[in-house]
């Protein structure tokens, strides 16, 4: 109900010629008007949850990786995830391989995405589902039997920075009242 009040105020203001301000406001917060439970990309509890889980899962890779790096949070990667997520499209960010576009330092940024119902989102469940794709990976041959691209990105040995964001969307693909979760990895 609270989400309709500001919208009603915008309509009222629009009648007085302040439509552009309301359009900007709706663009900035519109996708999240009904969201009450999704974490912000700079919430320390959210950051700690997904960074620690990445490191915990990476530590269980078998056979043990010799050069697997410890993951740490990167604010620019998280903000890029949020900015792309606001488009509410289940499509990979086309700017991640361009220097300065996805990150001020890194180029060729990796990306994992998940879309589903907002009520069903937890970072832990999504990240664990990506890790479960390990069952499709043949380590000896270095190939996947099916799609295990999320797993490969999650355990990519050279990556040591991660930034994730979850964005509420009125619709993503076939999901309404959706959440779009994106994790970016560097280098």
C-alpha positions in Angstrom: 0.0 0.0 0.0 2.9 2.4 0.8 4.2 2.0 -2.7 1.0 3.4 -4.2 1.1 6.6 -2.1 4.3 8.1 -3.8 2.9 7.0 -7.2 -0.3 8.9 -6.4 1.7 11.9 -5.3 3.5 11.8 -8.7 0.2 11.7 -10.5 -0.9 14.7 -8.5 2.3 16.5 -9.1 2.2 15.7 -12.8 -1.1 17.6 -13.0 0.9 20.6 -11.8 3.6 20.2 -14.5 6.2 18.3 -12.5 6.1 15.1 -14.6 9.8 14.9 -15.3 10.7 14.7 -11.6 8.2 11.9 -11.1 9.5 10.0 -14.2 13.0 10.1 -12.8 11.8 8.9 -9.4 9.9 6.1 -11.0 12.9 5.1 -13.1 15.1 5.0 -10.1 12.8 3.1 -7.7 10.1 1.7 -10.0 11.4 -1.9 -10.3 11.5 -2.1 -6.5 8.3 -0.5 -5.5 6.9 -3.7 -4.1 10.1 -5.1 -2.7 10.4 -5.3 1.1 12.8 -8.2 1.6 15.6 -8.2 -0.9 19.1 -7.1 0.4 21.0 -4.1 -0.9 24.3 -4.8 -2.6 26.2 -2.8 0.1 24.5 -4.5 3.1 27.4 -6.0 5.1 25.4 -9.1 6.1 24.5 -9.8 2.5 28.1 -9.2 1.4 29.5 -11.5 4.2 27.0 -14.2 3.4 27.8 -14.5 -0.3 31.5 -13.9 -0.1 32.0 -16.4 2.7 29.8 -19.0 0.8 31.9 -18.5 -2.3 35.1 -19.1 -0.3 33.6 -22.1 1.5 32.4 -23.8 -1.7 35.7 -23.0 -3.5 37.6 -24.7 -0.6 35.7 -28.0 -1.3 36.7 -28.2 -5.0 38.0 -31.7 -5.7 40.6 -32.4 -6.8 42.1 -29.5 -4.7 43.1 -26.6 -6.9 46.7 -25.5 -6.4 46.2 -21.9 -7.3 42.6 -21.1 -6.2 42.5 -17.6 -4.8 40.5 -16.3 -1.8 37.6 -14.2 -2.9 37.0 -10.7 -1.5 34.2 -8.2 -2.1 34.5 -5.5 -4.7 32.1 -2.5 -4.6 32.5 -1.7 -8.3 31.5 -5.2 -9.3 28.5 -5.1 -7.0 27.4 -1.7 -8.4 27.8 -3.0 -12.0 25.6 -6.0 -11.1 23.0 -3.7 -9.6 23.0 -1.3 -12.6 22.6 -4.1 -15.1 20.0 -5.8 -12.9 17.8 -2.7 -13.0 17.2 -3.4 -16.7 15.3 -6.5 -15.5 16.5 -8.5 -18.5 17.9 -12.0 -18.2 20.7 -11.3 -20.6 24.4 -11.0 -19.9 26.0 -7.6 -19.5 27.5 -6.6 -22.9 30.0 -4.2 -21.4 31.9 -6.6 -19.1 34.7 -7.2 -21.6 35.4 -3.5 -22.3 38.0 -1.8 -20.1 36.4 0.9 -17.9 32.8 0.0 -18.7 32.2 -2.8 -16.2 34.9 -2.0 -13.8 37.5 0.8 -13.5 40.4 -1.6 -13.4 39.5 -5.1 -14.6 38.6 -6.3 -18.0 36.9 -9.5 -19.1 34.7 -9.7 -16.0 32.8 -13.0 -15.5 29.1 -13.1 -14.6 26.6 -15.5 -13.2 22.9 -14.7 -13.3 19.7 -16.2 -11.7 16.1 -15.1 -12.1 13.2 -16.4 -10.1 10.3 -15.3 -7.9 11.3 -12.7 -5.4 9.8 -14.6 -2.5 12.0 -17.6 -3.3 15.3 -15.8 -3.4 18.2 -16.5 -1.0 21.8 -15.9 -2.1 22.8 -19.2 -0.4 20.3 -21.3 -2.4 21.3 -19.7 -5.7 25.0 -19.9 -5.2 24.7 -23.5 -4.1 22.7 -24.4 -7.2 25.5 -22.9 -9.3 28.0 -25.1 -7.4 25.9 -28.2 -7.9 26.7 -27.9 -11.6 30.1 -29.5 -10.7 28.3 -32.8 -11.2 28.2 -31.9 -14.9 31.9 -31.1 -15.1 34.5 -33.8 -16.2 37.7 -32.6 -14.6 39.9 -35.2 -16.4 38.7 -34.0 -19.8 38.1 -30.4 -18.8 34.6 -30.4 -20.4 31.0 -30.1 -19.3 28.3 -32.7 -19.9 25.5 -30.1 -20.1 25.7 -26.5 -18.9 28.1 -26.0 -16.0 29.2 -22.5 -16.8 28.0 -21.1 -13.4 30.2 -23.7 -11.6 33.2 -22.9 -13.8 32.8 -19.2 -13.1 32.4 -19.8 -9.4 35.6 -21.8 -9.1 37.7 -19.9 -11.7 41.2 -20.0 -10.1 42.3 -16.6 -11.2 39.3 -14.8 -9.9 39.7 -13.2 -6.4 37.1 -10.4 -6.5 33.3 -10.8 -6.5 30.4 -8.3 -6.3 26.7 -9.4 -6.3 23.4 -7.6 -6.3 19.8 -8.7 -6.3 17.3 -6.5 -8.0 13.5 -6.7 -7.7 11.7 -6.6 -11.1 8.0 -6.6 -11.9 8.8 -9.3 -14.5 11.9 -11.2 -15.7 11.2 -13.8 -18.4 8.2 -15.8 -17.3 8.6 -14.7 -13.6 6.4 -11.9 -12.2 7.3 -10.3 -8.9 10.8 -11.4 -9.8 14.3 -11.1 -8.4 17.3 -10.9 -10.7 20.5 -12.0 -8.9 23.8 -11.2 -10.6 27.4 -11.9 -9.4 30.3 -10.4 -11.2 33.8 -11.9 -10.9 37.3 -10.5 -11.6 39.7 -10.9 -13.1 
